Amino acid sequence: RGSTIISRRFSPETRVALNPFNSLKLLINTDNKYILSLSLLYMVYMIAGTDIASTYFLYTTFKYNWTNKEIGTSFSCTGLVLAIYLGLVLGPAVAKFKERKVIIVSITVAAIFVTISAFSNSGVLFAVITAFACFGVLAAAPLKAIIANNLPEASQGAVILGLSSLSSFSTFFADLIFENTFAYSINKSGRGKGIYFPGLHLVLTGALYFISVLGLVIVFRKYSASYKSP
């Protein structure tokens, strides 16, 4: 019965696109260079944004010797900050400054603060800086909106699903990249392998944020006359 409902409510193209792998293929194989560029930069941005959740426990336990209670409390506070950003800041910011400016500013702020956090020797200061680094979360929804708005209405749902698939792949790659970078950066074996800089993965995160924001600035300027914002 469920398949009957789907077949009645969606076109054949949409039903095919409901498969996340098909929608991801549709997103990557598009001839629209603007959409392709934004999608790839979105993936870089999402990889960078996954670092905090991926390594927070490992990093704070190792560098600051935090207990489970301290980690849980600080992570809960970080979640509260994210809720405030998304619930109270995003809407008014987009209304006043428009999507592109919100995207650029939020990712730039995240890049700066996450890089600074790599050099913090205080756990409390690290948690405060991380709260500012989470400002980058404001870019996700406007970036998705810009991508969807520059596509035919019939394919917008499939592309949004493709972006969700990109987010899932980004999480997978981010875990591999940042956890292994952290392991490499705390190697003190004395056998000439690795270095000792526990915050290296945070510097890498900042670099990815800077790459994504630089790429977005270039793409927005190059295609500003041809494509529209929501």
Backbone bond lengths (Angstrom), bond angles and torsions (degrees), N, CA, C in turn:
res aa  C-N    CA-C-N  psi(-1)  N-CA   C-N-CA  omega(-1)  CA-C   N-CA-C  phi
1 R - - - 1.465 - - 1.527 111.77 -
2 G 1.366 115.73 -38.33 1.455 119.26 179.82 1.508 112.08 -60.70
3 S 1.353 116.89 -42.41 1.451 120.36 179.75 1.520 111.22 -65.41
4 T 1.345 117.35 -32.20 1.461 121.39 177.50 1.518 110.95 -65.53
5 I 1.340 115.33 -42.38 1.470 119.85 178.04 1.515 110.67 -62.01
6 I 1.344 116.13 -44.58 1.460 120.05 179.97 1.522 110.68 -61.84
7 S 1.344 116.77 -43.12 1.456 120.43 -177.83 1.521 111.70 -65.14
8 R 1.322 117.59 -29.68 1.459 120.58 179.85 1.526 112.24 -80.00
9 R 1.294 116.59 -31.20 1.457 119.86 -171.32 1.519 113.11 -94.06
10 F 1.349 117.97 -19.08 1.450 120.27 -175.63 1.522 110.75 -126.08
11 S 1.331 115.15 151.04 1.463 120.75 176.41 1.519 109.35 -71.77
12 P 1.350 118.12 162.39 1.468 120.13 178.04 1.525 112.29 -56.46
13 E 1.360 116.51 -39.32 1.464 119.04 179.52 1.529 111.48 -63.32
14 T 1.328 115.60 -39.19 1.462 119.21 -179.45 1.520 111.34 -69.76
15 R 1.346 116.36 -38.14 1.463 119.06 179.52 1.518 111.03 -63.40
16 V 1.321 116.37 -38.27 1.476 119.92 176.24 1.517 109.94 -65.62
17 A 1.331 115.98 -40.92 1.465 120.71 -176.81 1.516 112.96 -71.43
18 L 1.343 117.65 -16.98 1.457 119.68 178.43 1.524 111.69 -65.31
19 N 1.312 116.91 -20.46 1.461 120.34 170.61 1.519 107.49 -71.22
20 P 1.340 119.04 120.42 1.473 120.28 -174.80 1.520 113.64 -59.65
21 F 1.333 117.49 -31.01 1.459 119.73 178.98 1.527 110.97 -71.08
22 N 1.327 116.09 -36.38 1.464 119.36 176.39 1.519 111.34 -67.54
23 S 1.325 116.24 -41.35 1.461 119.48 179.90 1.523 111.07 -68.06
24 L 1.323 116.60 -34.22 1.459 120.45 176.49 1.529 110.25 -66.78
25 K 1.327 115.95 -40.82 1.462 120.78 176.91 1.519 110.71 -62.69
26 L 1.331 116.35 -41.70 1.455 121.62 177.56 1.517 111.19 -60.33
27 L 1.315 116.45 -40.13 1.457 121.95 -178.41 1.518 111.25 -67.69
28 I 1.335 116.72 -43.73 1.458 121.53 -175.72 1.524 111.88 -75.85
29 N 1.320 117.26 -34.46 1.467 121.32 -175.91 1.525 113.61 -88.03
30 T 1.315 117.44 6.64 1.456 119.75 -179.22 1.533 111.36 -63.28
31 D 1.331 115.79 146.11 1.462 121.11 176.41 1.527 111.67 -84.58
32 N 1.317 116.26 -6.81 1.456 121.84 -179.83 1.535 108.90 -80.79
33 K 1.321 116.23 103.80 1.461 120.50 -175.89 1.526 112.10 -64.08
34 Y 1.316 115.95 -31.48 1.467 120.28 178.45 1.521 110.31 -63.45
35 I 1.325 117.06 -48.20 1.453 122.07 -179.49 1.518 110.48 -67.28
36 L 1.317 117.34 -42.05 1.463 120.94 179.42 1.522 110.72 -62.20
37 S 1.332 116.90 -44.30 1.468 120.77 -179.75 1.523 111.00 -63.33
38 L 1.324 116.37 -45.29 1.454 120.00 179.22 1.529 111.69 -63.94
39 S 1.322 116.83 -37.64 1.463 121.11 -179.07 1.528 111.05 -66.06
40 L 1.322 116.53 -43.26 1.463 120.30 179.07 1.529 110.98 -66.15
41 L 1.316 116.44 -40.87 1.464 119.98 177.45 1.523 111.21 -68.27
42 Y 1.311 116.06 -33.00 1.467 120.36 174.79 1.528 109.94 -61.56
43 M 1.319 116.76 -39.70 1.456 120.10 179.36 1.530 111.02 -66.32
44 V 1.330 117.19 -41.39 1.470 120.49 176.84 1.521 110.16 -61.34
45 Y 1.312 115.07 -44.05 1.472 120.90 178.08 1.525 111.50 -60.69
46 M 1.319 117.56 -42.75 1.453 121.27 -179.52 1.525 112.07 -68.43
47 I 1.324 117.21 -36.63 1.463 120.22 176.20 1.521 109.56 -60.83
48 A 1.334 116.41 -46.23 1.468 120.03 179.35 1.521 111.04 -62.31
49 G 1.327 116.82 -40.11 1.455 120.34 -176.54 1.511 114.67 -70.64
50 T 1.318 116.96 -13.28 1.468 121.24 -178.52 1.520 112.13 -86.67
51 D 1.317 117.69 -13.94 1.465 120.47 -173.44 1.521 112.94 -59.68
52 I 1.320 117.62 -44.53 1.468 120.40 -175.44 1.527 111.03 -58.60
53 A 1.326 116.01 -48.61 1.465 119.20 179.99 1.523 111.81 -67.97
54 S 1.328 116.88 -31.22 1.461 121.50 -174.96 1.524 112.62 -73.64
55 T 1.321 116.79 -37.87 1.473 119.99 -171.40 1.525 114.30 -117.92
56 Y 1.316 117.78 1.34 1.467 120.38 -173.34 1.527 112.37 -56.78
57 F 1.329 116.06 -48.76 1.464 119.91 -179.34 1.519 111.47 -62.99
58 L 1.330 116.36 -47.61 1.463 120.61 -178.36 1.527 110.97 -62.23
59 Y 1.315 115.91 -45.95 1.457 120.79 -174.13 1.522 112.15 -68.27
60 T 1.324 116.86 -49.03 1.464 119.27 -177.23 1.532 111.61 -69.54
61 T 1.304 117.33 -31.53 1.468 119.49 176.23 1.515 110.89 -67.35
62 F 1.317 115.89 -44.26 1.462 120.52 -176.97 1.530 112.18 -71.73
63 K 1.336 116.96 -50.34 1.463 119.68 -171.83 1.525 113.50 -83.14
64 Y 1.331 117.18 -37.78 1.458 120.04 -174.51 1.520 113.13 -109.69
65 N 1.321 116.21 -1.25 1.461 121.50 179.12 1.528 111.67 55.55
66 W 1.325 116.34 39.37 1.451 120.68 -179.70 1.524 111.65 -72.08
67 T 1.323 114.91 148.40 1.461 120.30 174.08 1.533 109.26 -84.68
68 N 1.315 115.89 169.71 1.460 120.02 177.84 1.532 111.27 -59.43
69 K 1.334 115.93 -36.10 1.464 120.04 179.44 1.521 110.84 -65.42
70 E 1.318 117.09 -43.63 1.464 120.90 -179.94 1.527 110.95 -65.14
71 I 1.321 115.55 -41.04 1.469 119.60 178.84 1.522 110.57 -65.10
72 G 1.327 116.18 -45.34 1.462 120.06 -179.95 1.513 112.49 -62.37
73 T 1.337 116.31 -41.51 1.467 120.52 -179.87 1.523 111.08 -65.36
74 S 1.326 116.61 -46.95 1.462 119.98 -178.39 1.520 111.13 -66.83
75 F 1.332 116.73 -37.99 1.461 119.90 -179.90 1.529 110.76 -68.78
76 S 1.338 115.75 -35.09 1.465 119.30 175.88 1.521 110.87 -65.10
77 C 1.318 116.23 -40.11 1.467 120.31 177.53 1.526 110.50 -64.42
78 T 1.329 116.36 -37.82 1.455 120.24 176.74 1.526 110.66 -62.81
79 G 1.331 116.23 -41.05 1.464 120.42 176.56 1.513 112.11 -62.17
80 L 1.335 116.52 -38.14 1.463 120.93 177.52 1.522 110.75 -64.63
81 V 1.327 115.72 -40.79 1.464 120.13 177.97 1.527 110.49 -62.30
82 L 1.326 116.32 -42.81 1.463 120.51 178.39 1.531 110.79 -60.60
83 A 1.335 115.80 -41.56 1.462 120.11 179.29 1.530 110.85 -62.99
84 I 1.322 116.38 -38.81 1.470 120.72 178.54 1.526 110.13 -66.12
85 Y 1.324 116.42 -45.19 1.464 119.96 179.11 1.527 111.17 -57.81
86 L 1.344 115.86 -48.72 1.459 120.56 -175.40 1.522 112.48 -75.20
87 G 1.327 116.47 -36.24 1.451 119.69 -175.43 1.507 115.04 -85.60
88 L 1.328 116.87 -33.01 1.469 120.15 -173.06 1.525 114.48 -115.46
89 V 1.318 117.41 -24.39 1.463 120.25 -173.75 1.528 112.27 -100.49
90 L 1.331 117.22 -42.46 1.466 120.77 -171.85 1.526 112.99 -58.20
91 G 1.322 117.39 -52.69 1.459 120.39 -176.77 1.517 113.81 -57.60
92 P 1.341 118.34 -54.76 1.468 119.64 179.10 1.533 112.92 -62.22
93 A 1.338 116.42 -35.33 1.466 119.48 -179.84 1.525 111.22 -64.66
94 V 1.345 116.29 -45.53 1.465 120.03 179.01 1.527 110.70 -65.02
95 A 1.328 116.34 -39.93 1.464 120.35 -179.77 1.529 111.69 -62.55
96 K 1.314 116.40 -36.58 1.463 120.16 -176.15 1.525 113.04 -88.09
97 F 1.340 116.62 -41.89 1.466 120.15 -171.75 1.529 114.52 -108.34
98 K 1.322 118.24 -8.82 1.459 124.21 -178.30 1.542 111.33 73.85
99 E 1.321 114.38 164.32 1.462 121.12 -168.46 1.523 113.23 -62.81
100 R 1.314 116.86 -47.90 1.472 118.93 -173.03 1.530 112.05 -61.58
101 K 1.320 116.54 -44.01 1.463 119.40 -178.96 1.529 110.73 -66.14
102 V 1.330 117.28 -39.73 1.467 120.72 177.89 1.528 110.57 -61.99
103 I 1.315 116.59 -41.87 1.469 121.29 179.51 1.524 110.57 -61.47
104 I 1.321 116.12 -51.56 1.467 120.69 -176.16 1.529 111.62 -63.62
105 V 1.322 116.29 -46.82 1.469 120.04 -177.06 1.519 111.24 -67.07
106 S 1.321 117.54 -44.25 1.471 120.07 -176.27 1.528 111.65 -65.49
107 I 1.327 117.69 -41.82 1.468 119.98 179.36 1.528 110.29 -69.29
108 T 1.329 117.30 -37.54 1.469 120.38 178.35 1.526 110.78 -63.16
109 V 1.324 116.50 -44.76 1.472 120.62 177.36 1.528 110.19 -59.87
110 A 1.325 116.58 -44.22 1.462 120.48 179.25 1.530 110.87 -61.56
111 A 1.325 116.44 -42.98 1.465 120.74 -179.06 1.525 111.33 -61.19
112 I 1.316 116.12 -43.42 1.471 120.65 -178.40 1.529 111.05 -65.77
113 F 1.318 116.52 -49.67 1.467 119.57 -173.38 1.529 112.40 -73.68
114 V 1.329 118.22 -34.68 1.457 118.43 179.28 1.534 110.06 -69.18
115 T 1.322 116.96 -32.32 1.468 120.09 176.23 1.525 110.43 -68.62
116 I 1.325 116.54 -42.67 1.466 120.73 177.60 1.531 110.62 -61.14
117 S 1.321 116.80 -38.57 1.469 120.40 -176.91 1.520 112.63 -61.95
118 A 1.321 116.98 -24.11 1.471 120.60 -179.44 1.521 111.84 -64.63
119 F 1.329 117.36 -21.77 1.461 121.33 -175.25 1.535 112.63 -106.97
120 S 1.318 117.24 8.17 1.461 120.50 -178.87 1.529 110.64 -79.62
121 N 1.331 115.30 129.05 1.464 120.25 177.25 1.530 112.00 -98.64
122 S 1.308 116.76 0.46 1.460 122.22 178.72 1.523 109.52 -111.48
123 G 1.314 116.34 129.29 1.455 120.47 179.48 1.511 112.59 -64.64
124 V 1.327 117.12 -40.21 1.456 121.48 179.42 1.523 110.24 -64.80
125 L 1.328 115.90 -44.39 1.459 120.20 178.63 1.534 110.38 -63.73
126 F 1.312 116.22 -38.78 1.470 120.14 177.22 1.525 111.01 -59.67
127 A 1.322 116.65 -43.46 1.462 120.75 -179.76 1.527 111.16 -64.36
128 V 1.337 116.78 -39.60 1.462 120.64 179.23 1.525 110.53 -66.46
129 I 1.334 115.75 -45.37 1.470 119.78 179.45 1.522 110.78 -62.95
130 T 1.331 116.52 -38.84 1.464 121.06 179.07 1.522 111.30 -61.00
131 A 1.329 116.17 -35.37 1.462 120.07 177.92 1.531 111.03 -60.51
132 F 1.326 116.57 -39.09 1.465 120.24 176.66 1.527 110.99 -73.27
133 A 1.332 116.36 -34.79 1.464 120.22 178.58 1.530 111.65 -63.61
134 C 1.327 116.27 -28.75 1.468 120.94 178.95 1.522 112.54 -69.42
135 F 1.324 116.90 -5.69 1.461 121.38 178.36 1.522 111.38 -58.37
136 G 1.324 115.50 -23.27 1.454 120.26 179.98 1.514 114.23 -62.61
137 V 1.331 117.37 -17.85 1.465 120.97 -179.95 1.531 111.79 -62.45
138 L 1.319 116.98 -21.64 1.461 120.82 -178.81 1.527 112.86 -66.67
139 A 1.331 117.21 -17.21 1.465 119.59 -175.36 1.520 113.75 -81.20
140 A 1.326 117.97 -22.71 1.466 121.02 -170.90 1.525 113.04 -61.60
141 A 1.307 117.13 -55.42 1.471 120.58 -176.31 1.533 112.69 -63.91
142 P 1.345 119.81 -46.81 1.469 119.09 178.00 1.524 113.29 -61.42
143 L 1.339 116.65 -36.17 1.462 119.72 179.88 1.526 110.74 -67.00
144 K 1.329 116.49 -41.44 1.468 120.21 175.26 1.527 110.78 -61.93
145 A 1.326 115.97 -40.35 1.463 120.40 -178.68 1.524 111.38 -63.77
146 I 1.323 116.80 -40.98 1.464 120.54 179.60 1.524 110.23 -64.92
147 I 1.325 116.99 -43.53 1.467 120.64 179.36 1.528 110.18 -61.56
148 A 1.317 116.91 -48.26 1.471 120.77 -177.64 1.520 111.67 -65.95
149 N 1.319 116.40 -35.51 1.462 120.30 -175.37 1.521 112.80 -69.96
150 N 1.333 116.40 -18.99 1.456 120.39 -179.02 1.524 112.23 -102.39
151 L 1.325 115.58 25.01 1.455 122.08 177.99 1.522 109.59 -127.44
152 P 1.329 117.78 157.18 1.464 119.70 174.23 1.520 110.35 -58.28
153 E 1.309 115.81 145.38 1.459 120.34 -175.87 1.524 112.57 -57.01
154 A 1.332 117.28 -34.81 1.458 121.27 -176.78 1.525 113.03 -66.35
155 S 1.336 116.57 -25.38 1.466 119.81 -176.52 1.519 113.34 -104.26
156 Q 1.323 117.38 0.21 1.459 119.63 -176.32 1.527 112.49 -63.64
157 G 1.332 116.78 -43.61 1.460 119.81 -179.92 1.509 112.23 -61.77
158 A 1.343 116.10 -41.35 1.459 120.01 179.84 1.521 111.38 -64.43
159 V 1.325 116.72 -39.27 1.462 120.31 -179.18 1.527 111.18 -69.78
160 I 1.327 116.92 -39.25 1.466 119.69 175.95 1.519 110.15 -60.86
161 L 1.337 116.77 -39.94 1.457 120.35 175.98 1.528 110.44 -64.38
162 G 1.333 115.55 -37.24 1.464 119.47 176.38 1.516 111.79 -63.43
163 L 1.326 117.24 -37.96 1.462 120.77 177.02 1.529 111.03 -66.03
164 S 1.325 116.00 -36.23 1.471 119.52 175.73 1.526 110.42 -64.45
165 S 1.322 116.21 -37.75 1.461 120.00 176.36 1.519 110.73 -65.12
166 L 1.339 116.22 -40.13 1.460 120.11 175.77 1.518 111.14 -60.10
167 S 1.327 116.41 -39.09 1.466 120.55 178.40 1.523 110.60 -61.76
168 S 1.324 116.40 -40.81 1.469 120.32 179.63 1.523 111.00 -65.20
169 F 1.331 116.26 -44.43 1.458 119.67 177.57 1.528 110.56 -64.90
170 S 1.321 116.58 -36.16 1.465 120.68 178.81 1.521 110.88 -61.83
171 T 1.320 116.57 -41.64 1.463 120.78 178.38 1.519 110.57 -61.66
172 F 1.321 116.22 -42.51 1.470 120.95 179.38 1.530 110.73 -61.06
173 F 1.339 116.18 -50.19 1.458 119.94 -178.74 1.523 111.53 -67.59
174 A 1.326 116.87 -36.75 1.460 120.41 -179.66 1.518 111.37 -62.45
175 D 1.326 117.25 -43.45 1.462 120.43 178.58 1.527 110.72 -59.47
176 L 1.323 116.46 -43.15 1.462 120.15 179.02 1.521 111.12 -64.80
177 I 1.304 115.83 -45.16 1.470 120.29 -174.98 1.521 111.65 -69.34
178 F 1.315 117.85 -52.77 1.457 120.47 -170.21 1.529 112.88 -77.73
179 E 1.312 117.66 -38.31 1.462 118.95 178.87 1.522 111.19 -67.66
180 N 1.325 117.01 -37.55 1.464 119.65 177.36 1.524 111.60 -73.39
181 T 1.328 116.35 -34.06 1.469 119.35 175.01 1.518 110.59 -64.64
182 F 1.327 116.46 -41.21 1.467 120.16 177.33 1.518 110.94 -63.18
183 A 1.332 117.10 -44.29 1.466 120.33 179.02 1.526 110.75 -61.43
184 Y 1.313 116.50 -41.14 1.466 121.25 178.78 1.523 111.15 -64.58
185 S 1.333 116.58 -38.86 1.458 120.78 -172.83 1.524 113.66 -76.77
186 I 1.325 118.17 -12.08 1.471 119.93 178.87 1.525 111.28 -110.41
187 N 1.322 115.97 14.36 1.457 121.09 179.94 1.521 109.43 -71.13
188 K 1.330 116.02 118.23 1.467 121.17 178.83 1.525 110.22 -124.01
189 S 1.320 115.80 33.10 1.463 119.78 -174.35 1.515 112.94 -72.05
190 G 1.353 115.70 -21.05 1.448 117.66 -179.94 1.516 113.13 78.24
191 R 1.305 117.79 10.83 1.459 120.65 -179.36 1.530 111.56 -100.71
192 G 1.294 116.22 16.87 1.451 120.11 177.31 1.512 114.20 80.58
193 K 1.320 117.00 9.24 1.453 120.66 -179.85 1.526 109.58 -108.64
194 G 1.318 115.29 128.34 1.447 118.96 176.51 1.525 112.66 82.16
195 I 1.317 115.21 177.22 1.453 122.75 178.41 1.522 107.34 -134.77
196 Y 1.324 115.07 171.72 1.460 117.37 176.57 1.522 109.26 -114.90
197 F 1.299 115.19 97.69 1.460 123.67 175.08 1.521 107.08 -155.74
198 P 1.340 117.44 87.69 1.472 120.96 -173.63 1.520 114.92 -56.08
199 G 1.325 117.19 -24.88 1.463 120.08 -178.06 1.521 114.27 -89.73
200 L 1.330 117.35 11.78 1.463 120.26 -176.62 1.525 112.21 -58.76
201 H 1.332 116.53 -39.70 1.468 118.77 -179.31 1.524 111.74 -65.13
202 L 1.337 117.00 -28.26 1.463 120.42 177.51 1.530 111.34 -72.88
203 V 1.322 115.87 -36.76 1.466 119.95 174.52 1.522 110.03 -63.93
204 L 1.336 116.18 -40.76 1.459 120.65 176.59 1.529 110.97 -62.45
205 T 1.329 116.01 -40.68 1.464 120.16 176.77 1.523 111.05 -60.22
206 G 1.328 115.96 -46.00 1.457 120.01 177.99 1.520 111.90 -60.35
207 A 1.339 116.65 -39.62 1.464 120.81 178.89 1.530 110.89 -63.24
208 L 1.330 116.63 -41.85 1.465 120.12 178.81 1.527 111.05 -65.72
209 Y 1.321 116.27 -38.89 1.467 119.43 175.57 1.535 110.68 -61.49
210 F 1.336 116.50 -44.63 1.461 120.02 -179.93 1.529 110.98 -64.08
211 I 1.331 116.85 -39.33 1.463 120.52 177.52 1.526 110.48 -62.08
212 S 1.331 115.99 -44.70 1.461 119.13 -178.76 1.522 111.61 -65.71
213 V 1.328 117.50 -41.38 1.467 118.98 -177.73 1.522 110.62 -71.43
214 L 1.330 117.31 -36.50 1.467 119.81 176.79 1.532 110.28 -64.70
215 G 1.332 115.93 -43.85 1.453 119.92 177.83 1.514 112.29 -62.18
216 L 1.328 116.85 -40.11 1.463 121.00 179.73 1.533 111.59 -65.75
217 V 1.320 116.39 -39.90 1.465 119.68 177.67 1.529 109.94 -61.06
218 I 1.325 116.19 -44.55 1.468 120.44 -179.91 1.525 111.00 -63.78
219 V 1.329 116.53 -45.98 1.470 120.83 -178.67 1.522 111.09 -65.16
220 F 1.316 117.28 -44.49 1.467 120.36 179.90 1.528 111.16 -61.16
221 R 1.323 116.96 -41.26 1.464 120.08 -179.21 1.529 111.35 -70.50
222 K 1.325 116.26 -39.09 1.462 120.42 -176.90 1.520 112.03 -67.64
223 Y 1.333 116.08 -37.30 1.463 119.81 -174.28 1.524 113.26 -109.86
224 S 1.320 117.36 13.50 1.458 119.94 -173.81 1.528 113.28 -61.53
225 A 1.319 117.03 -30.56 1.462 119.72 -176.95 1.531 112.32 -83.42
226 S 1.332 116.98 -19.01 1.456 120.49 -172.86 1.525 113.88 -100.32
227 Y 1.331 116.75 -22.08 1.453 119.71 -174.04 1.521 110.09 -127.32
228 K 1.311 114.36 161.09 1.455 119.83 -171.99 1.529 111.95 -116.38
229 S 1.310 115.75 158.33 1.456 122.49 172.92 1.521 108.68 -96.37
230 P 1.341 117.19 160.81 1.474 119.21 179.01 1.516 110.65 -58.90
